[in-house]
């Protein structure tokens, strides 16, 4: 079975997810159990869903932008307050330079939030196709153990239909999304959200395009964010 929150593969009797800590055994199970030796063929799940026009998506998008901006304001305020206090007790940074440093770091966080919201505002809906998939290994330096560790990278690319632009997507040591798509799959990128696959007739689960949680394909709404599942 897989964790419905982060997609980590787990033992059948696991009580908690080793990837994100989600409690799995409850009155309402939050895991998707893989159905083996079953061929799924649900023709009603072929095509792009009109549910994207549901107002819950717009509310979720606005709430996400507001929370991101509010978080950046809080971090900025902490930096502006903390640096002058640190400067008053330390010989490393004198007043008013400690205030300048705090204002600079705080302004950086606010700027990042504004740029992200600007990019989302310029996003658009477009159709494409899964163009390629590959698996390779990537080494990282582990400072704690003073050695290299090797991670497996699962990468797939999507080619946009209207202009041929290629978008690369990858995860490390997690092949859930990689296995969900096949080369040649038609997909639609929804403005401000993720991809919807055109042919979902043989799928047993769906990714919520709003919060990316894994849901059983029988569900109508995402268990996590309550946005409609596109099917």
C-alpha contacts under 8 A as a table, 3 or more apart, distances in Angstrom:
res1	aa1	res2	aa2	distance
1	X	9	X	5.94
1	X	10	X	5.60
1	X	11	X	6.65
1	X	12	X	6.02
1	X	31	X	6.88
1	X	32	X	5.98
1	X	33	X	4.49
1	X	34	X	5.70
2	X	7	X	5.43
2	X	8	X	5.49
2	X	9	X	4.46
2	X	10	X	5.65
2	X	31	X	6.05
2	X	32	X	5.69
2	X	33	X	6.56
2	X	34	X	7.67
3	X	6	X	5.79
3	X	7	X	4.76
3	X	8	X	5.30
3	X	9	X	6.53
3	X	10	X	7.00
3	X	17	X	6.34
3	X	22	X	7.80
3	X	24	X	7.71
3	X	30	X	7.42
3	X	31	X	5.30
3	X	32	X	6.88
3	X	214	X	7.89
4	X	7	X	5.79
4	X	30	X	5.87
4	X	31	X	4.90
4	X	32	X	6.16
4	X	213	X	6.21
4	X	214	X	4.89
4	X	215	X	6.43
5	X	20	X	7.61
5	X	22	X	7.29
5	X	213	X	5.39
5	X	214	X	6.45
6	X	19	X	6.96
6	X	20	X	6.63
6	X	213	X	6.84
6	X	214	X	7.60
7	X	174	X	7.77
7	X	176	X	6.43
7	X	213	X	7.93
7	X	214	X	6.79
8	X	17	X	7.32
8	X	18	X	7.58
8	X	19	X	6.01
8	X	174	X	7.13
10	X	14	X	6.47
10	X	17	X	7.03
10	X	18	X	7.72
11	X	14	X	5.36
14	X	17	X	7.12
14	X	24	X	7.13
14	X	25	X	7.94
15	X	23	X	6.05
15	X	24	X	5.14
15	X	25	X	5.49
16	X	21	X	5.61
16	X	22	X	5.49
16	X	23	X	4.56
16	X	24	X	5.33
16	X	25	X	7.64
17	X	20	X	5.73
17	X	21	X	4.71
17	X	22	X	5.16
17	X	23	X	6.62
17	X	24	X	6.88
18	X	21	X	5.75
23	X	26	X	7.40
24	X	29	X	6.30
24	X	30	X	5.95
24	X	31	X	6.62
25	X	28	X	7.82
25	X	29	X	5.96
25	X	30	X	7.73
26	X	29	X	5.52
26	X	30	X	7.86
30	X	223	X	7.96
32	X	205	X	7.57
32	X	214	X	7.70
32	X	215	X	6.90
32	X	216	X	5.99
34	X	204	X	7.60
35	X	38	X	6.37
35	X	204	X	7.65
39	X	202	X	7.18
40	X	201	X	6.79
40	X	202	X	4.68
40	X	203	X	6.82
40	X	204	X	7.43
41	X	201	X	5.14
41	X	202	X	5.12
42	X	45	X	5.77
42	X	46	X	7.75
42	X	200	X	7.77
42	X	201	X	4.39
42	X	202	X	6.58
43	X	46	X	5.54
43	X	201	X	5.41
44	X	201	X	7.07
45	X	199	X	6.55
45	X	200	X	5.19
45	X	201	X	4.92
45	X	231	X	5.31
46	X	198	X	5.95
46	X	199	X	4.49
46	X	200	X	5.71
46	X	201	X	5.82
46	X	231	X	7.57
47	X	198	X	4.83
47	X	199	X	6.06
47	X	200	X	7.97
47	X	231	X	7.67
48	X	188	X	7.60
48	X	196	X	7.18
48	X	197	X	7.34
48	X	198	X	5.37
48	X	230	X	7.46
48	X	231	X	7.10
49	X	52	X	6.66
49	X	230	X	5.27
49	X	231	X	5.44
50	X	53	X	6.23
50	X	230	X	7.73
51	X	54	X	5.39
51	X	228	X	6.70
51	X	229	X	7.68
51	X	230	X	6.11
52	X	57	X	6.96
52	X	228	X	7.80
52	X	230	X	6.98
53	X	57	X	7.40
54	X	57	X	6.04
54	X	58	X	7.65
54	X	228	X	7.50
55	X	58	X	5.25
55	X	59	X	6.39
56	X	59	X	5.05
56	X	60	X	6.06
56	X	227	X	5.88
56	X	228	X	7.74
57	X	60	X	5.07
57	X	61	X	6.13
57	X	210	X	7.31
57	X	227	X	6.23
57	X	228	X	7.99
58	X	61	X	5.14
58	X	62	X	6.20
59	X	62	X	5.20
59	X	63	X	6.06
60	X	63	X	5.11
60	X	64	X	6.10
60	X	210	X	7.59
60	X	227	X	7.81
61	X	64	X	5.18
61	X	65	X	6.34
61	X	192	X	7.28
61	X	210	X	7.94
62	X	65	X	5.20
62	X	66	X	6.17
63	X	66	X	5.08
63	X	67	X	6.07
64	X	67	X	5.24
64	X	68	X	6.12
65	X	68	X	5.19
65	X	69	X	6.21
65	X	117	X	6.57
66	X	69	X	5.23
66	X	70	X	6.03
67	X	70	X	5.00
67	X	71	X	6.00
68	X	71	X	5.17
68	X	72	X	6.35
68	X	113	X	6.58
69	X	72	X	5.12
69	X	73	X	6.31
69	X	110	X	7.17
69	X	113	X	5.65
69	X	114	X	7.37
70	X	73	X	5.08
70	X	74	X	6.29
71	X	74	X	5.14
71	X	75	X	6.28
72	X	75	X	5.13
72	X	76	X	6.04
72	X	106	X	7.94
72	X	109	X	5.42
72	X	110	X	5.30
72	X	113	X	6.43
73	X	76	X	5.01
73	X	77	X	6.12
73	X	106	X	7.71
73	X	109	X	7.63
73	X	110	X	6.26
74	X	77	X	5.13
74	X	78	X	6.24
75	X	78	X	5.11
75	X	79	X	6.23
75	X	106	X	6.58
75	X	109	X	7.15
76	X	79	X	5.16
76	X	80	X	6.21
76	X	102	X	7.82
76	X	103	X	7.43
76	X	105	X	6.90
76	X	106	X	3.51
76	X	107	X	6.45
76	X	109	X	6.32
76	X	110	X	6.88
77	X	80	X	5.16
77	X	81	X	6.18
77	X	106	X	6.62
78	X	81	X	5.24
78	X	82	X	5.73
78	X	106	X	7.83
79	X	82	X	5.14
79	X	83	X	5.92
79	X	102	X	4.82
79	X	103	X	7.02
79	X	105	X	6.57
79	X	106	X	5.62
80	X	83	X	5.97
80	X	84	X	7.06
80	X	99	X	6.37
80	X	101	X	7.85
80	X	102	X	4.18
80	X	103	X	5.21
80	X	105	X	7.89
80	X	106	X	6.32
81	X	84	X	6.03
81	X	85	X	6.62
81	X	99	X	7.94
81	X	102	X	7.17
82	X	85	X	5.19
82	X	86	X	6.08
82	X	102	X	7.25
83	X	86	X	4.98
83	X	87	X	6.02
83	X	98	X	5.29
83	X	99	X	6.10
83	X	101	X	6.92
83	X	102	X	5.18
84	X	87	X	4.88
84	X	88	X	6.20
84	X	95	X	7.01
84	X	96	X	7.63
84	X	98	X	4.92
84	X	99	X	5.06
84	X	102	X	7.24
85	X	88	X	5.22
85	X	89	X	6.74
86	X	89	X	5.41
86	X	90	X	6.02
86	X	93	X	7.99
86	X	98	X	7.60
87	X	90	X	5.07
87	X	91	X	7.03
87	X	92	X	7.19
87	X	93	X	5.09
87	X	94	X	5.60
87	X	95	X	6.40
87	X	98	X	5.42
88	X	91	X	7.92
88	X	94	X	7.21
88	X	95	X	7.18
90	X	93	X	6.44
90	X	94	X	7.76
91	X	94	X	6.62
93	X	97	X	6.50
93	X	98	X	5.68
94	X	97	X	5.67
94	X	98	X	6.02
95	X	98	X	5.48
95	X	99	X	6.77
96	X	99	X	5.28
96	X	100	X	6.49
97	X	100	X	4.89
97	X	101	X	6.17
98	X	101	X	5.14
98	X	102	X	6.25
99	X	102	X	5.08
99	X	103	X	6.11
100	X	103	X	5.09
100	X	104	X	6.02
101	X	104	X	5.04
101	X	105	X	6.21
102	X	105	X	5.31
102	X	106	X	5.98
103	X	106	X	5.05
103	X	107	X	5.86
104	X	107	X	5.12
104	X	108	X	6.19
105	X	108	X	5.02
105	X	109	X	6.59
106	X	109	X	5.39
106	X	110	X	6.50
107	X	110	X	5.13
107	X	111	X	6.02
108	X	111	X	5.07
108	X	112	X	6.20
109	X	112	X	5.16
109	X	113	X	6.37
110	X	113	X	5.19
110	X	114	X	6.25
111	X	114	X	5.06
111	X	115	X	6.12
112	X	115	X	5.15
112	X	116	X	6.19
113	X	116	X	5.19
113	X	117	X	6.25
114	X	117	X	5.18
114	X	118	X	6.07
115	X	118	X	4.95
115	X	119	X	6.17
116	X	119	X	5.14
116	X	120	X	6.29
117	X	120	X	5.10
117	X	121	X	6.17
118	X	121	X	5.04
118	X	122	X	6.41
119	X	122	X	5.13
119	X	123	X	6.29
120	X	123	X	5.06
120	X	191	X	7.72
120	X	192	X	5.54
121	X	192	X	7.54
123	X	191	X	5.43
123	X	192	X	6.12
124	X	189	X	7.88
124	X	190	X	6.87
124	X	191	X	4.51
124	X	192	X	7.36
125	X	188	X	7.17
125	X	189	X	5.43
125	X	190	X	4.56
125	X	191	X	4.62
126	X	160	X	7.16
126	X	161	X	7.67
126	X	162	X	7.81
126	X	188	X	5.79
126	X	189	X	5.37
126	X	190	X	6.84
127	X	160	X	6.16
127	X	161	X	5.87
127	X	162	X	7.70
127	X	186	X	7.47
127	X	187	X	5.89
127	X	188	X	4.37
127	X	189	X	6.19
128	X	158	X	6.39
128	X	159	X	5.41
128	X	160	X	4.24
128	X	161	X	4.82
128	X	186	X	5.97
128	X	187	X	5.35
128	X	188	X	6.11
128	X	189	X	7.69
129	X	158	X	5.51
129	X	159	X	5.44
129	X	160	X	6.69
129	X	161	X	7.27
129	X	183	X	7.75
129	X	184	X	5.81
129	X	185	X	5.52
129	X	186	X	4.50
129	X	187	X	5.61
130	X	156	X	7.19
130	X	157	X	5.88
130	X	158	X	4.43
130	X	159	X	6.34
130	X	181	X	7.23
130	X	182	X	6.76
130	X	183	X	5.05
130	X	184	X	5.23
130	X	185	X	5.32
130	X	186	X	6.62
130	X	187	X	7.28
131	X	156	X	7.54
131	X	157	X	5.50
131	X	158	X	5.27
131	X	159	X	5.72
131	X	183	X	5.69
131	X	184	X	6.28
132	X	156	X	5.64
132	X	157	X	5.29
132	X	158	X	7.33
132	X	183	X	5.74
133	X	154	X	7.75
133	X	155	X	5.70
133	X	156	X	4.24
133	X	157	X	6.43
133	X	178	X	7.71
133	X	182	X	7.93
133	X	183	X	6.89
134	X	154	X	6.33
134	X	155	X	5.39
134	X	156	X	6.43
135	X	152	X	7.02
135	X	153	X	5.67
135	X	154	X	4.85
135	X	155	X	6.20
136	X	152	X	5.89
136	X	153	X	5.32
136	X	154	X	6.93
137	X	150	X	6.39
137	X	151	X	5.63
137	X	152	X	4.56
137	X	153	X	5.75
138	X	150	X	5.59
138	X	151	X	5.25
138	X	152	X	6.29
138	X	153	X	6.69
139	X	148	X	6.19
139	X	149	X	5.57
139	X	150	X	4.46
139	X	151	X	6.25
140	X	148	X	5.46
140	X	149	X	5.29
140	X	150	X	6.34
140	X	151	X	7.62
141	X	146	X	7.29
141	X	147	X	5.93
141	X	148	X	4.50
141	X	149	X	6.33
142	X	145	X	5.64
142	X	146	X	5.59
142	X	147	X	5.35
142	X	148	X	5.59
142	X	149	X	6.39
143	X	146	X	4.86
143	X	147	X	6.97
151	X	172	X	6.15
151	X	173	X	6.05
152	X	172	X	5.52
152	X	173	X	5.08
153	X	170	X	6.54
153	X	171	X	5.76
153	X	172	X	4.48
153	X	173	X	6.25
153	X	174	X	7.92
154	X	170	X	5.39
154	X	171	X	5.40
154	X	172	X	6.23
154	X	173	X	7.41
154	X	174	X	7.19
154	X	175	X	6.06
154	X	178	X	6.03
155	X	168	X	7.07
155	X	169	X	5.66
155	X	170	X	4.14
155	X	171	X	6.66
155	X	178	X	6.66
156	X	168	X	6.13
156	X	169	X	5.54
156	X	170	X	6.38
156	X	178	X	6.55
157	X	166	X	6.49
157	X	167	X	5.47
157	X	168	X	4.51
157	X	169	X	6.09
158	X	166	X	5.67
158	X	167	X	5.16
158	X	168	X	6.62
159	X	164	X	5.66
159	X	165	X	5.64
159	X	166	X	4.55
159	X	167	X	6.43
160	X	163	X	6.05
160	X	164	X	4.88
160	X	165	X	5.24
160	X	166	X	6.40
160	X	167	X	7.90
161	X	164	X	5.61
161	X	165	X	7.93
170	X	178	X	7.88
171	X	174	X	5.94
171	X	175	X	7.19
172	X	175	X	7.83
174	X	177	X	7.76
175	X	178	X	4.96
175	X	179	X	5.97
176	X	179	X	5.42
176	X	180	X	6.27
177	X	180	X	4.97
177	X	181	X	6.80
178	X	181	X	5.91
179	X	182	X	7.12
181	X	185	X	6.65
182	X	185	X	5.64
185	X	197	X	7.02
185	X	198	X	7.27
185	X	199	X	7.48
186	X	197	X	6.13
186	X	198	X	5.41
186	X	199	X	7.39
187	X	195	X	6.18
187	X	196	X	5.46
187	X	197	X	4.46
187	X	198	X	5.50
188	X	195	X	5.44
188	X	196	X	5.17
188	X	197	X	6.53
188	X	198	X	7.31
189	X	193	X	7.14
189	X	194	X	5.62
189	X	195	X	4.47
189	X	196	X	6.44
190	X	193	X	5.34
190	X	194	X	5.91
190	X	195	X	6.39
190	X	196	X	7.54
191	X	194	X	7.75
193	X	209	X	5.69
193	X	210	X	5.61
194	X	209	X	4.80
194	X	210	X	6.85
194	X	212	X	7.84
195	X	209	X	6.32
196	X	209	X	6.97
196	X	230	X	7.06
197	X	200	X	6.40
199	X	202	X	7.73
200	X	203	X	5.27
200	X	231	X	7.19
203	X	206	X	7.35
203	X	217	X	7.27
204	X	216	X	6.34
204	X	217	X	5.49
205	X	214	X	6.65
205	X	215	X	5.46
205	X	216	X	4.37
205	X	217	X	4.42
205	X	218	X	7.92
206	X	214	X	5.80
206	X	215	X	5.24
206	X	216	X	6.25
206	X	217	X	5.52
206	X	229	X	7.41
207	X	212	X	5.34
207	X	213	X	5.59
207	X	214	X	4.77
207	X	215	X	6.21
207	X	229	X	7.83
208	X	211	X	5.79
208	X	212	X	4.66
208	X	213	X	5.35
208	X	214	X	6.51
208	X	215	X	7.11
208	X	222	X	6.26
208	X	227	X	7.67
208	X	228	X	7.92
208	X	229	X	5.92
208	X	230	X	7.62
209	X	212	X	5.42
209	X	229	X	7.73
209	X	230	X	7.90
210	X	225	X	7.68
210	X	227	X	7.12
211	X	224	X	7.79
211	X	225	X	6.71
213	X	222	X	7.45
213	X	224	X	7.08
215	X	219	X	6.81
215	X	222	X	6.41
215	X	223	X	7.10
216	X	219	X	5.68
217	X	220	X	7.81
219	X	222	X	7.19
219	X	229	X	7.43
220	X	228	X	6.05
220	X	229	X	5.69
221	X	226	X	5.31
221	X	227	X	5.51
221	X	228	X	4.26
221	X	229	X	5.19
222	X	225	X	5.75
222	X	226	X	4.66
222	X	227	X	5.46
222	X	228	X	6.13
222	X	229	X	6.07
223	X	226	X	5.76
